[in-house]
């Protein structure tokens, strides 16, 4: 039998899924489980599953009052069970119950990366009681008006990925107050005028070195517009910046440069049958880099 101090030490470094199993089966270990900090590398919460690192718990309503749960680990069936509900439950209620069972009683939870949707994040976010800001949050949003943008978990994430965007909408007023060091938009293109307004905001309210904004865009059109609109000039940029060679310098100070550059979109399948505009879609990046990172341009551009 482990002593209480020993169980605390072991639980802090134990695989989180094994830890949840032990706490469920051994009442004597539950106090240590609640007190010892819980560390999760990857957490994904969707409308039909919860994934904790490499363990997936899927659930499906097989009748108005029965839920089928299937547990898998490393791609192999692990366990399956049916739970009878006292009353009919919505998907949100089921997920909140599962999150509360897993994490609700723990004093300290550290999640590194979280993937979910805006509606689910608002539902279970207060239950998690995260001890540190997320390194990366990937979430779908309904649009610039989504109330999730006031959520503290979203606003404190160091890397925010807005996923499944399908419409070209004016995001400028929504993105302006966000202070996430890295923001990445996927799916829909942002209008050229919106990007110009974002750059002006970064000029008026300088961001710290390392801050970055990324979005899919038609490279030839947008880079030409920045060249003309801001009187930018071409410079070379080290290949450490995602393999890119050239950048446009928008503004220079004694400590940093505000630059824009493009990189090939890893989510886009290049196909010669694509239209001319589609073939030029890439990831546009606005970033604050340390002074001295860029070099005189080795190629003359028209």
C-alpha positions, 0 to 999 in steps of 0.5 A: 500500500502506497503512503499518501505522500508517495501516491501524490508524487506518483500521480503527478507523473503518471499517464493521465488516462491510467491515473483516471482509471486508478482513481475510478477503481481505488477510492483510497487514491481519489484524494491524491488524484484530486490534489496532485497536479494533472498534466495533459499534452493534448485534449480534444473535446468534440460533440461525440468524443473526448480525447485525452492524449492517446485515449479516445472516449466516444459516445453515441445515443442508442436510445432516448435514455441510453448512451453507448460509450467506447474507449480506445487506446492507441487505435485498439478497442479497449472497452465498451459499455452502455450507461442508462440515463435518468432523464434524456440528456443533450450532447452538451449536458453529456459532455459537461458531465464527462468533463466534470467526472474527469477534471471537475474535482481536481485543483490543478490541471495543466493542458498544453494543447486543446481542440474543440468548438466555440459552443463546447468551450463555453460549456465546459471551460469553467469546469476545467480550472486551468492552472496555466494558459494554453500553449495552443487552442484550435477552435471553430467559431460562428463568426466575428460576433461569436461570444467565445471571443470574450472567453478567458481561455481563448484570450490567454492562449499563446497560439490561437487557431480559428478553424473551419472559417467558410465566409469572407467577413470583416474580422478587423474589429474582432481581431483588434483587441486580441492579445494572443502572441500568435493568431492563425485563421484557416478556411476563409480568406480575409479581405485585403482592406481588413489586412491593411487595417490590421497593419495600421493597428499594429503600427499604432499599437506595436506588438512585442517581438514574436507576435504573428498573424497568419491567414490564407490569401492570394499572395500576388495580389496582397503583396503588391498591395502592401508594396504600394499602400505602405511604401514597403521594401523587399528584403531577404529573410532567413529560411528559419521563417518557414522556408520563405526567402523574401519579405516586405518590411513595413516599418523599422525601429531601433529594436524590431521590424514589422514584416509581411511574407508568405509561405506555402499553405500545407493544407492546400493540395496544389493541382495544375487543374486549379484556377489561376487564383486558387493556385496562388493561395498561400499563408500570408504572415504579419510578424514582428521580428528582431532588428537584424533578422532581415538582410538586404535583398539579393534579388531585384523585384519590379 
